[in-house]
Amino acid sequence: MLKNILAELSESKTTLVAVSKTKPNEKILDLYNDGQRIFGENRVQELVTKYETLPKDIAWHLIGHLQNNKVKYIASFVEMIHSIDSKKLLNEVNKQAAKNDRSIKVLLQFKIAEEDTKYGLTLEDAKTIISSDEFSNLKNIEICGVMGMASFTDNTDQVRKEFQNLKSIFENLKETYFSDQESFKEISMGMSGDYKLAIEEGSTMVRIGSLLFGSR
Ligand SMILES: *Cc1c(COP(=O)(O)O)cnc(C)c1O
């Protein structure tokens, strides 16, 4: 399955984040032994345990909601945090990264789905954060782009519209604030059920779990 998915992603040069939440180390190692190095988790405790017990050249991405008081547990090793949804959280990630004398890659998470259970910023929220004085002093984070989750629905028109919305948010921010910043380039969108649509709409990074590991 990994090979098939990678073949699909190769043409668009989309990055695969293998979402290993709830899956045991042996399943992760199967994919690791096939060459996969980027894995995503949505819970801090599980991420820490897996980091400690699996090969150190895995790039761990935190994709789920992150509480401010838990950033310290992952700041020494996490490669990328997809779920920045407040200024406070961004500040905390910067602070903990600084303590560890490193820089952490982050994505701004946007609320693009209709369901109101989803976390995420609006474009206005993001602009307020980015244009604040504090923001320019955050030296230990690297803003690499945006992330979003589409509605869980069979309505592909709606899902497509939500992905298009995230793409346009990305382009707006890129043009307004990050035009000279090459590292602002990622659009993290697409999961097992909708990654093909996401790629059609410009995803650069898909987060795929159940299709790789089986249902949870
Ligand atoms: C679980 C999860 C995924 C992967 O979902 P699948 O449907 O299993 O591919 C992607 N993104 C986030 C934020 C998740 O929590």
The ligand as an ORCA input file, in Angstrom:
! r2SCAN-3c Opt
* xyz 0 1
  C      -6.110     10.744     12.272
  C      -5.720     11.937     11.506
  C      -5.378     11.841     10.143
  C      -5.394     10.545      9.362
  O      -6.695     10.072      9.210
  P      -7.003      8.793      8.262
  O      -8.418      9.003      7.886
  O      -6.790      7.600      9.118
  O      -6.093      8.838      7.123
  C      -4.993     13.000      9.487
  N      -4.953     14.195     10.110
  C      -5.278     14.327     11.414
  C      -5.210     15.672     12.039
  C      -5.684     13.203     12.155
  O      -6.000     13.349     13.448
*
